[in-house]
Amino acid sequence: MEEQLSITRGKDACYELRSQITVESNLSDTFAFFANAENLNLITPDWLKFTIVSDTPIKMSSGTQIEYRLKIHSFPVKWRSEISLWDPPHRFVDTQVKGPYLMWSHMHTLDVSPDGQTIVNDYVKYKVLFGRLTNRLFVARDLRRIFRYRNDATQKALSFESRSNSRIK
């Protein structure tokens, strides 16, 4: 499955990351996978030392806030995001309330492909301290690595779930 991943700079000094993959899973199962916040542990690279601090399980809906801890280049970071839009099974948005970015908004959209698989789109708009320099030296490279890992892990997890579900039925 071909992955599409790009980062561009917008007119407002914000950066835009766009990513698209197709997974071997139906829309309902794919959304359920993303609706379970604990699956972030499966699709986040180990080198980030990512941990969900909020009590689990987390009931996802508009207004839900989730707290995390992670390490970026060995520096401990606390991050809190809020689900600012919840529209099952097609899209949701998580927005940084507190964290390493000056601004972070991540829209996840899911669409059905002609062959019944699911197209997963990520659109992230972000702004970083010290702008272009920070983005060029660290952030863009890190985000590409993170999203490549995330896309690969998502495809593997959902491909396995699809095969497991078809055996059960």
C-alpha positions as CSV (number, residue, x, y, z in Angstrom):
1,M,0.0,0.0,0.0
2,E,1.5,3.3,-1.0
3,E,1.9,6.0,1.6
4,Q,1.6,9.7,0.9
5,L,3.4,12.0,3.3
6,S,4.2,15.7,2.9
7,I,5.0,18.8,5.0
8,T,4.6,22.3,3.7
9,R,4.8,25.8,5.1
10,G,1.6,27.8,5.0
11,K,1.2,31.6,4.6
12,D,0.5,32.0,8.3
13,A,3.9,30.6,9.5
14,C,2.1,27.4,10.3
15,Y,3.2,24.1,8.8
16,E,0.9,21.5,7.3
17,L,1.6,17.8,7.4
18,R,-0.6,15.6,5.2
19,S,-0.5,11.8,5.2
20,Q,-2.6,9.2,3.5
21,I,-2.6,5.4,3.7
22,T,-5.1,2.7,2.8
23,V,-5.7,-0.1,5.3
24,E,-7.1,-3.5,4.8
25,S,-10.0,-2.9,7.2
26,N,-13.6,-1.6,6.9
27,L,-14.6,1.9,8.0
28,S,-16.3,0.8,11.2
29,D,-13.3,-1.3,12.5
30,T,-10.8,1.4,11.4
31,F,-12.7,4.1,13.3
32,A,-13.0,1.8,16.3
33,F,-9.3,1.3,16.3
34,F,-8.6,5.1,16.4
35,A,-11.4,5.6,18.9
36,N,-9.5,3.5,21.4
37,A,-6.9,6.0,22.8
38,E,-4.8,3.1,24.2
39,N,-4.0,2.1,20.6
40,L,-1.8,5.2,20.5
41,N,0.7,3.0,22.3
42,L,0.8,0.6,19.3
43,I,1.3,3.3,16.7
44,T,3.8,5.6,18.5
45,P,7.5,4.8,18.1
46,D,9.3,3.4,21.2
47,W,12.0,6.1,21.0
48,L,9.4,8.7,22.1
49,K,8.8,6.8,25.4
50,F,5.1,7.6,25.0
51,T,2.8,7.1,28.0
52,I,-0.9,7.9,28.5
53,V,-1.2,9.6,31.9
54,S,-5.0,9.9,31.9
55,D,-7.1,7.1,33.4
56,T,-8.0,4.4,30.9
57,P,-10.2,3.4,29.3
58,I,-11.0,6.8,27.9
59,K,-14.5,7.6,26.6
60,M,-13.9,9.5,23.4
61,S,-16.2,12.4,22.5
62,S,-16.1,16.1,21.8
63,G,-14.4,17.8,24.8
64,T,-12.5,14.7,26.0
65,Q,-9.1,15.6,27.2
66,I,-6.2,13.2,27.2
67,E,-2.8,13.7,29.0
68,Y,0.4,12.1,27.8
69,R,4.1,12.0,28.7
70,L,6.8,11.5,26.1
71,K,10.4,12.3,25.4
72,I,11.6,14.4,22.5
73,H,15.3,14.2,22.0
74,S,15.6,13.0,25.6
75,F,13.7,16.0,27.0
76,P,10.6,15.0,29.0
77,V,7.4,16.6,27.6
78,K,3.9,16.8,29.0
79,W,1.1,17.0,26.4
80,R,-2.6,17.4,26.8
81,S,-4.9,17.2,23.9
82,E,-8.6,17.8,23.5
83,I,-11.0,16.1,21.1
84,S,-12.4,19.3,19.5
85,L,-14.5,17.4,16.9
86,W,-15.9,13.9,17.1
87,D,-17.9,12.7,14.0
88,P,-17.9,8.8,14.0
89,P,-17.1,7.0,11.8
90,H,-15.7,9.6,9.4
91,R,-13.5,12.1,11.3
92,F,-12.2,13.6,14.5
93,V,-9.8,16.3,15.5
94,D,-7.4,16.4,18.4
95,T,-6.0,19.8,19.4
96,Q,-3.1,20.5,21.7
97,V,-4.1,22.2,24.9
98,K,-0.7,22.1,26.5
99,G,2.5,20.7,24.9
100,P,5.6,21.3,22.8
101,Y,4.0,23.2,19.9
102,L,2.8,26.8,19.8
103,M,-0.2,25.3,18.0
104,W,-1.2,21.8,17.0
105,S,-4.4,20.6,15.4
106,H,-4.7,17.1,14.0
107,M,-7.7,16.1,11.8
108,H,-8.2,12.4,11.1
109,T,-10.5,11.5,8.3
110,L,-11.6,8.1,7.1
111,D,-13.1,7.3,3.7
112,V,-14.1,4.0,2.0
113,S,-12.0,3.1,-1.0
114,P,-13.7,1.6,-4.2
115,D,-12.6,-1.9,-3.1
116,G,-14.0,-1.5,0.5
117,Q,-10.8,-0.8,2.3
118,T,-10.4,2.4,4.3
119,I,-8.4,5.5,3.4
120,V,-6.9,7.1,6.4
121,N,-6.0,10.8,6.1
122,D,-4.1,12.8,8.6
123,Y,-4.0,16.6,8.3
124,V,-1.9,18.3,11.0
125,K,-1.5,22.1,11.2
126,Y,1.2,23.1,13.6
127,K,3.4,26.0,14.6
128,V,6.8,25.8,16.4
129,L,9.0,28.1,18.4
130,F,11.6,29.8,16.3
131,G,9.7,28.8,13.1
132,R,11.6,27.7,10.0
133,L,14.9,27.0,11.8
134,T,13.4,24.6,14.4
135,N,11.2,23.0,11.8
136,R,14.0,22.4,9.4
137,L,16.5,21.1,11.9
138,F,14.2,19.0,14.1
139,V,10.5,19.0,13.8
140,A,9.8,18.1,10.2
141,R,12.4,15.3,10.2
142,D,10.9,13.9,13.5
143,L,7.3,14.2,12.3
144,R,8.2,12.3,9.1
145,R,9.8,9.5,11.1
146,I,6.8,9.4,13.5
147,F,4.2,9.3,10.8
148,R,6.0,6.7,8.7
149,Y,6.2,4.5,11.8
150,R,2.6,5.3,12.7
151,N,1.4,4.6,9.2
152,D,3.3,1.3,9.1
153,A,2.1,0.2,12.5
154,T,-1.5,1.2,11.7
155,Q,-1.5,-0.9,8.5
156,K,-0.1,-3.9,10.3
157,A,-2.5,-3.6,13.3
158,L,-5.6,-3.2,11.1
159,S,-4.5,-5.8,8.5
160,F,-4.1,-8.3,11.4
161,E,-7.5,-7.2,12.9
162,S,-9.1,-7.7,9.4
163,R,-7.7,-11.2,9.2
164,S,-8.7,-12.0,12.8
165,N,-12.2,-10.7,12.3
166,S,-12.7,-12.7,9.1
167,R,-11.7,-15.9,10.8
168,I,-14.2,-15.4,13.6
169,K,-17.1,-14.8,11.3
